[in-house]
């Protein structure tokens, strides 16, 4: 089973058949507990809108709406490089201060 988001609906693809959930609130739908069972119950009451080729007639959107996104596309190396570049001036200043300081 797959779920697609459009501007005003959600499309459920199940067993090569598409079911359109008109006026579906994406956030409420995707965050629902027991989503798979809920969708199975819904589509059992709906006639299929067509086979999976009908998806081409819809403008699908990214499968997020107001959910938070954490670290999309960030790798450890990119993060390490960014931290090093950000803190480089501060580390340099600390070295100068420590070398210039009087020895105890």
C-alpha positions as CSV (number, residue, x, y, z in Angstrom):
1,X,0.0,0.0,0.0
2,X,1.3,3.5,-0.9
3,X,-0.2,6.9,-0.1
4,X,0.2,9.9,-2.4
5,X,-0.6,13.5,-1.5
6,X,-2.2,16.0,-3.9
7,X,-3.3,19.5,-3.3
8,X,-6.8,18.6,-2.1
9,X,-6.8,14.8,-1.6
10,X,-4.8,11.7,-0.8
11,X,-4.5,8.8,-3.1
12,X,-4.1,5.3,-1.8
13,X,-2.6,2.7,-4.1
14,X,-3.4,-0.8,-3.0
15,X,-3.1,-4.0,-5.1
16,X,-2.6,-1.9,-8.3
17,X,-5.8,0.0,-7.8
18,X,-6.1,3.7,-6.8
19,X,-8.6,5.1,-4.3
20,X,-9.1,8.8,-4.0
21,X,-9.7,10.2,-0.5
22,X,-11.3,13.6,-1.3
23,X,-10.6,16.5,1.1
24,X,-8.3,14.4,3.2
25,X,-6.3,16.4,5.8
26,X,-2.8,15.1,5.2
27,X,-1.5,15.8,8.7
28,X,-4.3,14.1,10.4
29,X,-4.2,11.2,8.0
30,X,-0.5,10.5,8.1
31,X,-0.2,10.9,11.9
32,X,-3.2,8.6,12.7
33,X,-2.5,5.6,14.9
34,X,-3.2,2.3,13.1
35,X,-3.0,4.0,9.7
36,X,-2.7,0.8,7.6
37,X,-5.9,-0.7,9.1
38,X,-7.7,2.6,8.9
39,X,-6.9,2.9,5.2
40,X,-7.9,-0.7,4.5
41,X,-11.2,0.0,6.1
42,X,-11.7,3.2,4.1
43,X,-10.8,1.8,0.7
44,X,-13.0,-1.3,1.3
45,X,-16.0,1.2,1.2
46,X,-14.8,3.1,-1.9
47,X,-14.9,2.2,-5.6
48,X,-11.5,2.3,-7.2
49,X,-10.8,5.4,-9.2
50,X,-8.7,3.3,-11.6
51,X,-5.4,1.4,-11.9
52,X,-2.0,2.9,-11.0
53,X,-1.8,4.7,-14.4
54,X,-4.4,7.2,-13.1
55,X,-1.6,8.6,-10.9
56,X,-0.3,10.4,-14.0
57,X,-3.4,12.6,-14.1
58,X,-2.8,14.0,-10.6
59,X,-0.1,16.5,-9.6
60,X,1.4,14.8,-6.6
61,X,3.1,16.8,-3.8
62,X,5.9,15.9,-1.4
63,X,4.6,13.5,1.2
64,X,5.0,16.1,4.0
65,X,2.9,19.1,5.0
66,X,3.6,20.6,8.4
67,X,5.7,17.8,9.8
68,X,9.2,18.8,11.0
69,X,12.2,17.7,8.9
70,X,15.4,16.9,10.7
71,X,18.8,16.7,9.0
72,X,17.5,16.1,5.5
73,X,20.5,15.4,3.3
74,X,23.1,16.0,6.1
75,X,25.8,13.5,6.4
76,X,28.4,13.1,9.1
77,X,31.2,14.5,6.9
78,X,29.2,17.5,5.8
79,X,28.3,18.2,9.4
80,X,31.9,17.8,10.6
81,X,33.2,20.1,7.8
82,X,30.5,22.8,8.6
83,X,31.4,22.6,12.4
84,X,35.1,22.9,11.6
85,X,34.5,25.9,9.3
86,X,32.2,27.6,11.9
87,X,34.5,27.2,14.8
88,X,37.9,27.7,13.0
89,X,38.2,31.4,13.9
90,X,37.5,30.7,17.6
91,X,40.0,27.9,17.8
92,X,42.6,30.1,16.2
93,X,42.0,32.9,18.7
94,X,42.2,30.5,21.6
95,X,45.6,29.2,20.4
96,X,47.0,32.7,20.2
97,X,45.7,33.5,23.7
98,X,47.1,30.3,25.2
99,X,50.6,30.8,23.6
100,X,50.7,34.5,24.7
101,X,49.7,33.8,28.2
102,X,52.4,33.8,30.9
103,X,53.5,30.5,32.2
104,X,52.7,29.8,35.8
